[in-house]
Amino acid sequence: MTPRISRAWARITFLLPGRADLADVRRDPRRDLLAGLTVAIVALPLALGFGVSSGLGAEAGLATAVVAGALAAVFGGSNLQVSGPTGAMTVVLVPIVAEYGPTGVLTVGLMAGVMLVTLAGLRAGKYMQYVPAPVVEGFTLGIACVIGLQQIPNALGVPRPEGDRILVVSWRAVEEFAKAPNWTAVGFAVAVAVVMLGGARWRPTIPFSLVAVIAATLVAQLAGLDAAKPIGDLPSGLPAPSLSFLDPGALGSLLAPAVAVAALAALESLLSASVADGMTVGQKHDPDRELFGQGLANIAAPLFGGVPATGAIARTAVNVRTGATSRLAALTHAAILAVIVFAAAPLVSKIPLAALAGVLLATAIRMVEVGSLRAMAGATRSDALILVLTAVATLALDLVYAVIIGLAVAGALALRAVAKQARLDQVPLDRGDHSAEEHALLAEHIVAYRIDGPLFFAAAHRFLLELTEVADVRVVILRLSRVSTMDATGALVLKDAVEKLQRRGILVLASGIRAGQRQVLDSVGALELLRHDGRDHATTPEAIRSAREHLELAGVMPTAGGR
């Protein structure tokens, strides 16, 4: 086996389940089975609701929860992650369904899965740590608002209006309700949401979402409430895997939506896995394996008619709180949902859509952590701005654009803050063994500047303006030992400053240039200027001696013999 093949094989095997995963499964299977059962009970109404909200139907949500949930559990990088259809992904899918139809969504999911596997192979998971907390909080707040708005048509009992802008669709649904109010649907949605929210405070361990949905279904059936529109017929089992939806000619037009879905799947899954790590002691996910597992899950789910999947923060949190210790719990959750699909499809089909809307409304409300939002908004004005912009962009545009905008603003503000740390300070020359007369001449004709912090594009031009304004001196010493980083822009500005000072007859000396900075200075020609006639010195005292010698030769300072 050649070295290249060996490296490729090692990278592949690194992403596959290992003996440690099997050992974790054997540790406490009883707790994991119980946790899996609990998560399945919580996940059932959510899978149905998100499937309906996506536009592909409840059966698509169930297929995703079963197929993607099982594959992500086996191949993912977290022992505690639970995957399936989520509200964030639903937000992205609605406009894709409107423009490309159900087959377009399946193709997008398949393409996104391939992209995620590729990202895993490239070891891209580690970059998730660079997403700032205000972006995450604003993203979550925006998602919660969008999920809530998406439920308005079903909660009001009106057909979903045309359109892909959630604010417009919600307003049209309210107008339709005003023309023909359906108070039965409103009553079911509000009652389910109230039971879920109140029950969670009273008895957090009881799955009140399922209790409320069962109660709503029984009331609708026993009272014969036709206004409470049910989900409708569901297939008794998963369809046979098929690629019939794939149209090679449409791949080009679906590339941008696929990138958006892959980006969101990576972001939400790694966020969810990080949340799970923070809720436990001794658990740490592998971000590359997590991307790999989500990629396989999204490749497989469309073959069975499922929508794209991600790690689900709410279900993962339930999994952790109920004592899960290994991926057996998430796998059990998928298996129980599969049994429900095969055995209870006729019963599930009678659940009122308004009841599912109530489940998702309560879920959206519970996603908003008021304490975290207050803390983030009160931290700094920059953090508050990033949070608000990300949330508004999520609501007005889409999730991927929202994250990009949030990251761009956060990056710009961070650069601004770092650039302010760069300082150009005039420093007094050390008297050393100079006589009072010599030191006076040194102070009169030589000025030393110490540059602290990063010298890069965000701070470089301010540095140039400050440095070239120096007047009435013969020598400028640049002390560069405290420059923490330097880019090409900073090096070019330094070169420009040296050239402008030299044109004015001012000698420029440098001291303390670090090895890592020499390459960038050399690449733009700045180092050549400083090397000329020995102007590049290792230490500041050496530069001062060189400056003194220059002034002596110029007849400005007294020589040793003239004392």
C-alpha positions in Angstrom: 0.0 0.0 0.0 1.5 3.3 -1.1 1.9 6.2 1.5 -0.8 8.2 -0.3 -3.3 5.3 -0.1 -2.3 4.7 3.5 -3.0 8.3 4.4 -6.4 8.2 2.6 -7.3 5.0 4.3 -6.3 6.3 7.7 -8.5 9.4 7.2 -11.5 7.2 6.2 -11.1 4.8 9.2 -10.8 7.8 11.5 -14.3 8.8 10.6 -15.8 5.3 11.1 -17.1 3.9 14.4 -14.5 2.2 16.6 -14.1 -0.1 19.6 -14.6 2.8 22.0 -18.1 3.4 20.7 -19.0 -0.3 21.2 -17.6 -0.1 24.7 -19.7 3.0 25.5 -22.9 1.1 24.3 -22.2 -1.8 26.6 -21.7 0.5 29.6 -25.3 1.1 30.7 -27.7 -0.2 28.0 -30.8 -0.1 30.3 -30.4 3.7 30.8 -29.9 4.3 27.1 -32.9 2.3 26.1 -35.1 4.2 28.5 -33.7 7.5 27.3 -34.3 6.5 23.7 -37.9 5.7 24.5 -38.4 9.1 26.1 -36.8 10.9 23.2 -39.0 9.0 20.7 -42.1 10.1 22.5 -40.9 13.7 22.4 -39.7 13.4 18.8 -42.9 11.9 17.3 -45.0 15.1 17.2 -42.0 17.2 16.3 -41.2 14.9 13.3 -44.8 15.1 12.1 -45.0 18.8 12.6 -41.7 19.7 10.9 -42.6 17.3 8.0 -45.9 19.2 7.5 -44.2 22.6 7.8 -41.6 21.7 5.2 -44.3 21.1 2.6 -43.5 17.4 2.0 -45.9 16.1 4.5 -45.9 14.2 7.8 -44.6 11.0 6.2 -41.4 12.9 5.1 -40.8 14.0 8.7 -41.2 10.5 10.0 -38.9 9.0 7.3 -36.2 11.5 8.2 -36.4 10.8 11.9 -36.1 7.1 11.3 -33.5 6.9 8.6 -31.4 10.0 9.3 -31.8 9.4 13.1 -30.4 5.9 12.9 -27.4 6.7 10.5 -26.4 9.8 12.4 -26.5 7.9 15.7 -24.2 5.2 14.4 -21.7 7.3 12.4 -21.9 10.7 14.1 -19.3 12.1 16.3 -21.4 12.6 19.5 -22.5 9.9 21.9 -25.6 12.0 22.8 -26.7 13.7 19.7 -30.2 13.0 18.4 -30.8 13.9 14.7 -33.9 14.4 12.6 -36.0 17.1 11.0 -35.7 20.5 12.7 -37.3 23.8 12.6 -34.2 25.6 11.4 -34.0 23.3 8.4 -37.7 23.6 7.7 -37.2 27.4 7.5 -34.7 26.8 4.6 -36.8 24.2 2.9 -40.0 26.1 2.5 -38.8 28.4 -0.2 -37.0 25.5 -2.0 -40.3 23.5 -2.1 -42.0 26.6 -3.4 -39.5 27.1 -6.3 -38.4 23.5 -7.1 -41.1 21.2 -5.7 -40.6 18.1 -3.6 -38.2 16.4 -6.0 -36.0 19.5 -5.7 -35.8 19.2 -2.0 -34.9 15.5 -2.2 -32.1 16.4 -4.7 -30.9 19.2 -2.5 -30.7 16.9 0.5 -28.7 14.4 -1.4 -26.2 17.0 -2.6 -25.9 18.5 0.8 -25.1 15.1 2.2 -22.2 14.7 -0.2 -20.9 18.1 0.7 -21.0 17.3 4.4 -19.1 14.1 3.8 -16.5 16.1 1.8 -16.2 18.6 4.6 -15.6 15.8 7.1 -12.8 14.4 4.8 -11.2 17.8 4.8 -11.3 18.0 8.6 -13.4 21.2 8.5 -15.3 20.6 11.7 -12.9 22.5 13.9 -13.8 25.8 12.3 -17.2 25.8 14.1 -15.5 27.1 17.2 -15.0 30.4 15.5 -18.7 31.3 15.4 -19.2 34.0 18.0 -21.8 33.5 20.8 -23.9 36.6 19.7 -24.3 35.1 16.2 -25.5 31.8 17.7 -28.0 33.6 20.1 -29.3 35.8 17.3 -29.6 32.9 15.0 -31.6 30.9 17.6 -33.9 33.8 18.3 -34.5 34.3 14.6 -35.3 30.6 14.1 -37.7 30.6 17.0 -39.6 33.6 15.5 -39.7 32.0 12.0 -40.9 28.6 13.4 -43.7 30.4 15.3 -44.8 32.4 12.3 -44.8 29.3 10.1 -47.4 27.7 12.4 -49.9 30.6 12.0 -51.9 29.1 9.0 -52.4 25.7 10.7 -53.0 27.2 14.1 -55.7 29.4 12.5 -57.1 26.5 10.5 -56.7 28.2 7.1 -54.9 26.9 4.0 -51.3 28.0 3.7 -51.2 31.1 1.5 -48.9 31.2 -1.5 -45.4 32.8 -1.0 -42.0 32.1 0.5 -41.6 35.1 2.7 -42.8 34.1 6.1 -44.0 37.5 7.2 -46.1 37.9 4.1 -47.5 34.4 4.3 -48.4 34.9 8.0 -50.2 38.2 7.3 -52.2 36.6 4.5 -53.2 33.8 6.8 -54.5 36.3 9.4 -56.5 38.0 6.6 -58.0 34.7 5.6 -58.9 33.9 9.2 -60.6 37.3 9.6 -62.8 36.5 6.7 -63.8 33.0 8.0 -62.7 32.4 11.6 -61.9 28.8 12.7 -62.0 29.0 16.5 -61.8 25.3 16.8 -58.3 25.2 15.3 -57.2 28.1 17.4 -58.5 26.4 20.5 -56.5 23.2 19.8 -53.3 25.1 19.0 -53.5 27.3 22.1 -54.5 24.4 24.4 -51.7 22.2 23.2 -49.1 25.0 23.6 -50.4 25.9 27.1 -50.3 22.3 28.3 -46.8 21.9 27.0 -45.5 25.1 28.5 -47.3 24.7 31.8 -46.6 21.0 32.1 -42.9 21.6 31.5 -42.8 23.8 34.6 -44.9 21.4 36.7 -43.4 18.1 35.8 -40.4 18.4 33.4 -39.9 14.6 33.1 -43.4 14.0 31.6 -43.6 14.3 27.8 -46.5 16.7 27.7 -46.2 17.3 24.0 -47.4 13.7 23.3 -50.0 13.9 26.1 -51.5 17.1 24.6 -51.5 15.7 21.1 -53.2 12.5 22.1 -55.8 14.5 24.1 -56.5 16.8 21.2 -56.8 13.9 18.8 -59.3 12.1 21.1 -61.4 15.3 21.5 -61.5 15.9 17.8 -62.6 12.3 17.0 -65.1 11.9 19.8 -66.7 15.3 19.3 -66.6 14.9 15.5 -65.0 18.3 15.0 -64.6 18.6 11.2 -63.0 22.0 11.6 -60.0 20.3 13.2 -58.3 19.2 10.0 -56.2 16.0 10.5 -52.8 15.1 9.1 -54.4 12.7 6.6 -53.4 9.3 5.4 -49.9 8.0 6.1 -48.2 5.0 4.5 -47.8 2.0 6.8 -44.0 1.8 6.5 -41.1 3.4 4.7 -41.1 3.5 0.9 -38.5 1.4 -0.9 -35.3 3.4 -1.5 -35.2 5.1 -4.9 -33.3 7.7 -6.9 -36.2 8.4 -9.2 -36.4 12.0 -8.0 -32.8 12.8 -9.3 -32.6 14.9 -12.4 -29.0 15.4 -13.4 -30.0 18.4 -15.5 -31.2 20.3 -12.5 -28.1 19.8 -10.4 -26.6 23.2 -11.5 -29.6 25.2 -10.5 -29.9 23.4 -7.2 -26.2 23.9 -6.2 -26.8 27.2 -4.2 -29.7 25.8 -2.2 -27.7 22.6 -1.5 -24.8 24.7 -0.2 -27.2 26.6 2.1 -28.7 23.3 3.4 -25.2 21.8 3.9 -24.0 24.9 5.8 -27.1 24.9 8.0 -26.8 21.2 8.7 -23.2 21.6 9.7 -23.8 24.7 11.8 -26.8 23.3 13.7 -25.4 19.8 14.2 -22.1 21.0 15.6 -23.9 23.6 17.8 -26.2 20.9 19.1 -23.3 18.6 19.8 -21.5 21.4 21.7 -24.6 22.0 23.8 -24.7 18.3 24.7 -21.0 18.4 25.7 -21.7 21.4 28.0 -24.6 19.6 29.7 -22.5 16.6 30.7 -19.1 15.8 32.3 -16.6 13.7 30.3 -18.3 13.8 27.0 -16.7 15.5 24.0 -17.9 15.2 20.4 -15.7 14.8 17.3 -16.7 17.5 14.9 -15.4 15.8 11.8 -17.1 12.5 12.6 -20.3 14.5 13.3 -20.2 16.0 9.8 -19.5 12.6 8.4 -22.5 11.1 10.2 -24.8 13.9 9.2 -23.6 13.6 5.6 -24.4 9.9 5.4 -27.8 10.6 7.0 -28.6 13.3 4.4 -27.5 11.1 1.6 -29.8 8.3 2.7 -32.9 10.2 3.9 -33.9 11.5 0.4 -33.8 7.9 -0.9 -36.8 7.2 1.4 -38.6 10.4 0.8 -37.2 12.3 3.8 -36.2 15.9 4.1 -32.6 17.1 5.0 -31.8 16.4 8.7 -29.5 18.0 11.3 -28.7 17.4 14.9 -31.8 18.5 17.0 -30.9 20.6 20.0 -34.2 20.1 21.8 -34.3 16.3 21.4 -30.6 16.1 22.2 -31.2 18.0 25.4 -34.0 15.6 26.4 -31.7 12.7 25.7 -29.0 14.1 28.0 -31.5 15.0 30.8 -32.9 11.4 30.8 -29.6 9.8 31.4 -28.3 8.7 28.0 -24.6 7.6 28.0 -24.0 6.3 24.5 -25.3 6.5 20.9 -27.6 3.5 21.7 -30.2 6.0 23.0 -30.4 7.9 19.7 -30.5 4.6 17.8 -33.3 3.4 20.1 -35.3 6.6 19.4 -35.1 5.9 15.6 -36.1 2.3 16.0 -39.2 3.1 18.1 -40.3 5.7 15.6 -39.9 3.0 12.9 -42.2 0.7 14.8 -44.7 3.6 15.1 -44.5 4.1 11.3 -45.2 0.5 10.6 -47.8 -0.2 13.4 -49.6 3.0 14.2 -49.8 5.0 10.9 -53.7 4.9 10.9 -53.8 6.4 14.4 -51.2 9.0 13.7 -53.0 10.2 10.6 -55.9 11.4 12.7 -53.9 14.0 14.7 -55.2 17.5 14.0 -52.8 19.8 12.2 -53.7 22.6 14.7 -52.4 20.4 17.5 -49.1 19.9 15.8 -49.0 23.7 15.3 -49.4 24.1 19.0 -46.5 21.7 19.6 -44.2 23.8 17.4 -45.4 27.1 18.8 -44.5 25.9 22.3 -41.2 24.6 20.9 -40.4 28.0 19.4 -41.2 29.8 22.7 -39.0 27.4 24.7 -36.1 28.0 22.3 -35.8 31.6 23.5 -33.5 31.8 26.5 -34.4 35.2 27.9 -31.5 35.0 30.4 -28.9 34.4 27.7 -30.3 37.1 25.5 -30.2 39.6 28.3 -26.6 38.7 29.2 -25.5 38.9 25.5 -27.3 42.2 24.9 -25.9 43.7 28.1 -22.3 42.5 27.5 -21.1 45.1 25.0 -22.8 47.3 22.3 -21.0 45.2 19.6 -22.5 42.0 21.0 -26.0 43.5 21.1 -25.7 44.8 17.5 -24.5 41.4 16.2 -27.3 39.6 18.0 -30.0 41.9 16.7 -28.7 42.0 13.1 -28.4 38.2 13.0 -32.0 37.7 14.4 -33.5 40.3 12.0 -31.6 38.8 9.0 -32.9 35.4 10.0 -36.4 36.7 10.0 -36.2 38.9 6.9 -33.8 36.9 4.7 -32.8 33.3 5.4 -30.7 31.4 7.9 -27.5 31.1 5.9 -27.5 34.8 4.9 -28.2 35.6 8.6 -25.1 33.6 9.7 -23.0 35.2 7.0 -24.1 38.7 8.0 -23.6 38.0 11.7 -20.1 36.6 11.1 -19.2 39.5 8.8 -20.3 42.1 11.3 -18.7 40.3 14.2 -15.5 40.0 12.2 -15.5 43.7 11.3 -16.1 44.8 14.9 -13.4 42.4 16.1 -11.0 43.8 13.6 -11.9 47.3 14.7 -11.3 46.4 18.3 -8.0 44.7 17.6 -6.9 47.6 15.4 -7.4 50.0 18.3 -5.0 48.0 20.3 -2.1 48.8 17.9 -0.2 51.8 19.3 2.7 53.9 18.1 4.4 55.4 21.1 7.3 57.7 21.2 9.7 56.3 23.9 12.5 58.1 25.7 16.0 57.1 24.8 18.0 55.3 27.6 20.6 57.6 29.0 23.0 54.7 29.4 26.6 56.0 29.6 26.0 59.2 27.6 27.0 62.5 29.0 24.4 65.1 29.6 25.5 67.0 26.5 25.3 63.9 24.3 21.9 62.9 25.7 20.6 66.3 24.9 21.8 66.0 21.3 20.3 62.5 21.1 17.0 63.7 22.4 17.0 66.6 20.0 17.9 64.7 16.8 16.8 61.1 17.4 13.3 59.9 18.1 12.4 56.3 18.9 9.0 54.8 18.3 7.7 51.5 19.8 5.0 49.8 17.8 2.7 47.6 20.1 0.1 45.1 18.9 -0.9 44.0 15.4 0.3 45.9 12.3 -2.3 44.8 9.7 -4.7 46.4 7.2 -7.2 47.6 9.8 -4.6 49.7 11.7 -1.8 50.3 9.2 -3.0 53.6 7.6 -3.5 55.3 10.9 0.1 54.2 11.8 1.4 55.7 8.5 -0.3 59.1 9.2 1.1 59.2 12.7 4.7 58.2 11.8 5.2 60.5 8.8 4.1 63.5 10.8 7.4 63.4 12.8 9.3 66.6 12.4 12.7 68.3 13.3 14.6 65.0 13.7 17.6 63.4 11.9 17.0 59.7 12.9 13.9 57.6 13.5 14.3 54.3 15.3 11.4 51.9 14.9 11.3 49.3 17.7 9.4 46.4 16.3 9.9 43.6 18.9 6.4 44.1 20.2 4.5 43.8 16.9 2.3 40.8 17.5 1.4 40.2 13.8 1.9 41.8 10.5 0.2 41.3 7.1 1.1 42.5 3.6 -0.8 45.7 4.1 1.1 46.5 7.3 4.4 45.7 5.6 3.6 47.9 2.6 2.6 50.8 4.9 5.8 50.4 6.8 7.7 50.5 3.5 5.9 53.7 2.5 6.6 55.4 5.8 10.3 54.5 5.5 10.5 55.9 2.0 8.7 59.1 2.8 10.9 59.7 5.8 14.1 59.0 3.8 13.0 61.4 1.0 12.9 64.1 3.8 16.5 63.2 4.7 15.6 61.3 7.8 17.5 58.1 8.5 15.2 55.2 9.6 16.7 52.4 11.7 14.8 49.3 12.9 15.3 47.0 15.9 13.9 43.7 17.1 12.3 42.5 13.8 11.0 39.0 14.5 11.8 36.0 12.3 8.1 35.6 11.4 7.9 39.2 10.2 10.9 39.2 8.0 9.3 37.1 5.3 6.3 39.5 4.9 8.6 42.5 5.0 11.0 40.9 2.5 8.1 40.0 0.1 7.1 43.7 -0.3 10.6 45.1 -0.4 10.5 46.8 3.0 13.3 44.6 4.4 15.7 45.7 1.6 15.3 49.3 2.6 16.1 48.6 6.2 19.1 46.3 5.3 20.8 49.1 3.4 23.8 50.5 5.2 23.1 48.4 8.3 19.8 49.9 9.3 18.4 46.6 10.6 19.5 45.9 14.2 18.8 43.1 16.6 18.4 45.4 19.7 17.5 49.0 20.4 20.9 49.8 22.0 22.6 48.8 18.8 20.3 51.0 16.8 21.0 53.9 19.2 24.8 53.5 18.7 24.3 53.4 15.0 22.2 56.6 15.1 24.9 58.3 17.2 27.6 57.3 14.7 25.5 58.6 11.9 25.1 62.0 13.6 28.8 62.1 14.4 29.6 61.6 10.8 27.2 64.3 9.9 28.9 66.6 12.3 25.9 67.0 14.5 27.3 65.2 17.7 30.7 65.7 19.3 33.2 62.9 18.7 34.9 61.1 21.6 38.1 63.2 21.0 36.2 66.4 21.2 35.0 66.0 24.7 
